[in-house]
Amino acid sequence: MKNITRHTGIISDIKRLPSSYLGNPRYSFMIDGYRVTTGIDSMHGYSITNYEDKQVNATIGTHYNKLTLDSIKELTV
């Protein structure tokens, strides 16, 4: 993964994408004005719905010229 940047924002507009070849879930979502996808066969596909409408710190990079989630952590108030 290249060009990794840190973003803080609220996860919204989560949409389910077709599953990977191995059957793992994939999602796309909005954060900080960017449309981002979870990686293929990544554990983030199982947990991204837990962050909907919550404030998070996320690192996003490009993988094959597509914005892809690298890491995510919920901000506590």
MOFEN-V698696 format. One record per residue. N is the residue number from 0. RES is the residue in one small letter. SS is DSSP state (alpha for helix, beta for strand, coil for the rest). Layout:
<<N RES SS> <N RES SS>>
This chain:
<<0 m coil> <1 k beta> <2 n beta> <3 i beta> <4 t beta> <5 r beta> <6 h beta> <7 t beta> <8 g beta> <9 i beta> <10 i beta> <11 s beta> <12 d beta> <13 i beta> <14 k beta> <15 r beta> <16 l beta> <17 p coil> <18 s coil> <19 s coil> <20 y coil> <21 l coil> <22 g coil> <23 n coil> <24 p coil> <25 r beta> <26 y beta> <27 s beta> <28 f beta> <29 m beta> <30 i beta> <31 d coil> <32 g coil> <33 y beta> <34 r beta> <35 v beta> <36 t beta> <37 t coil> <38 g coil> <39 i coil> <40 d coil> <41 s coil> <42 m coil> <43 h alpha> <44 g alpha> <45 y alpha> <46 s alpha> <47 i alpha> <48 t alpha> <49 n alpha> <50 y alpha> <51 e beta> <52 d coil> <53 k coil> <54 q beta> <55 v beta> <56 n beta> <57 a beta> <58 t beta> <59 i beta> <60 g beta> <61 t beta> <62 h beta> <63 y coil> <64 n coil> <65 k beta> <66 l beta> <67 t beta> <68 l beta> <69 d beta> <70 s beta> <71 i beta> <72 k beta> <73 e beta> <74 l coil> <75 t coil> <76 v coil>>
